[in-house]
Amino acid sequence: MAVFLHLLPFLVVCAWLFLIFHAIFWGMRFRVDDAYVRVVVYGFSVRKVALPDIEWADRRCPFWNEHYTSTINPKKLVRLRRRTGWVKNFIITPADPEAFFSELRERGVEVRE
């Protein structure tokens, strides 16, 4: 057993990397409620953008962004253009972008195609 103690830091790093990858690719969800667009990881809200702060939404991806993406599929990309902040572009990848756009439209956010 003492022989394997030198592997303990390596195993801890591997476990953390696995947890991070799992959280990004399988645990991250994007929700629209009455006041915010939320990035939720394992049920905890890790980032939120107020709906009145969203100027418009579209499918483009410019250079300077704040990313919360759960896939590398460019067809699922959604950009929320904010009114305030240094980084005004907020990039997310919901599972169904068209349904996400319809939820935003219901709450009064302009969606550009």
Secondary structure as GFF3:
##gff-version 3
##sequence-region A 1 113
A	DSSP	three_ten_helix	2	7	.	.	.	ID=ss1
A	DSSP	alpha_helix	8	25	.	.	.	ID=ss2
A	DSSP	beta_strand	28	32	.	.	.	ID=ss3
A	DSSP	beta_strand	36	41	.	.	.	ID=ss4
A	DSSP	beta_strand	44	50	.	.	.	ID=ss5
A	DSSP	three_ten_helix	51	53	.	.	.	ID=ss6
A	DSSP	beta_strand	54	58	.	.	.	ID=ss7
A	DSSP	beta_strand	66	68	.	.	.	ID=ss8
A	DSSP	three_ten_helix	74	76	.	.	.	ID=ss9
A	DSSP	beta_strand	78	82	.	.	.	ID=ss10
A	DSSP	beta_strand	89	92	.	.	.	ID=ss11
A	DSSP	alpha_helix	97	106	.	.	.	ID=ss12
###
